[in-house]
Amino acid sequence: MSRVSNAINMVKLLNKNGPMKVKDLARELEVSERMIKTYKEDLEKSGFYICSKSGPDGGYYLDMPLEFSFIGITKEEIDTLKMVNELIKSKDYPHAPVFDKFTYKILNYTSGLEEIKFFSKNVVRPNLVKEKELKAWEIINNAITKKKKLKIKYKPLEKKADSEKTRIVHPYGVFEHDLAVYFFGYCELRKDLRYFKLSRIEKIEVLDEEFEINKNIDIHQRLNASFGIMNDKPMKLKVEIKYPFSQLVKEKAFSSTYRITEIDDNTIVYEAEIMGYKEIKSWILSMGKYAHVVEPIELREDIKKDIEYLNKIYN
C-alpha cells in the first residue's frame, strides 16, 4: 500500500481500537516501527494529532475521534461542553435532562479522552415549577417562531389594581436570571417591554394575530443597565463597602458601567448609574454593617426605615 493509504489506515485503527502500541500498528500495517513514526508526523501536518502515553495500556491514540477531526471540533471545545453540561445539570433547569442526553451522545465518541474534573454546587428546584416552565416555554417558543401574540394570565409579586388582568403580549425571547426562566416582550397593557417569569403564568394561549417586533427595543441594553432585571428610574448609586464584602464586590461588577475606588486594604467605594431600586436595597441590606449608602439620600432613608422596623420586630 502507498504511504498515504497506510497513514489513513493507521487513523482508522486508532479510531476503532483506542491506544495502540507502535509495534502493534507496525504489525497490522505490515511496515516497520520507524514508518509508523513517519506516518504520525505526516498525519499531524494534516491536522490529525496523534498523542502517546506510557504504561501497559498506553501507546498512540487520536487527540480527537475521527468524526470530530473531520468537522474541526477540538479537545478544548469538548472540555467546554462537559463543563457547560455540569453547570446546566447543577442548576436543574427544565431542559437539563435533554441537554445531558445530547451531551452524552457527543461524549460517547470520546471515551478515549481524559476526563475533566469540573464540579458545580447542585440546586434542587421543585418539579412542579420545572414542569410549568417547560410547558410554558414550548408554547412561548412556538409563538416567538411564528410571531404570534400571546394571551396570558399572570400573577406578579407586586399587587396593583390591574396586575392580574389578562394581558396580550408580543413575545420576543426568553432569558434566565437567578435560576428562573423569563420571557420578554411588548405588553399591550403596559405599553412597554415587560418580563414575565414562566412559573408565575397562570394561563397561556397563542393567538392567531401576528405582530411586528419593535426594533428600537434592545433587551441587552435593558438588562445590562439594571442591577437585576427590574427596570425603573436610573439612579446614581454610591456605596462604601468594607471587607469581606468589598472583595466579593470586586469580583462581580453587577453593572456594565461602574467604578470601584479602593480607599484602603479593607474598604472600597462602589459607584454606578443603575436601575433596580428594590433589588439594590435588598443587596445592601444583605451586607449588614459592612455597607454604608452615601447616595442617593432617598435610598439611605429607606434603608434606615427598614432597619428601624427590623429593630422593633426583634426587640
Sequence and secondary structure as in RCSB ss.txt:
>XXXX:A:sequence
MSRVSNAINMVKLLNKNGPMKVKDLARELEVSERMIKTYKEDLEKSGFYICSKSGPDGGYYLDMPLEFSFIGITK
EEIDTLKMVNELIKSKDYPHAPVFDKFTYKILNYTSGLEEIKFFSKNVVRPNLVKEKELKAWEIINNAITKKKKL
KIKYKPLEKKADSEKTRIVHPYGVFEHDLAVYFFGYCELRKDLRYFKLSRIEKIEVLDEEFEINKNIDIHQRLNA
SFGIMNDKPMKLKVEIKYPFSQLVKEKAFSSTYRITEIDDNTIVYEAEIMGYKEIKSWILSMGKYAHVVEPIELR
EDIKKDIEYLNKIYN
>XXXX:A:secstr
  HHHHHHHHHHHHHHH SB HHHHHHHHTS HHHHHHHHHHHHHTT  EEEE STT EEEESS HHHHHHT  H
HHHHHHHHHHHHHHHHT TTHHHHHHHHHHHHGGGTTS             HHHHHHHHHHHHHHHHHHHHTEEE
EEEE  SS  TTTTSEEEEEEEEEEEETTEEEEEEEETTTTEEEEEEGGGEEEEEEEEEE    TT  HHHHHHT
BSSS     EEEEEEEETTHHHHHHT  SSSSEEEEE SSSEEEEEEEEB HHHHHHHHHHTGGGEEEEE HHHH
HHHHHHHHHHHHHH 
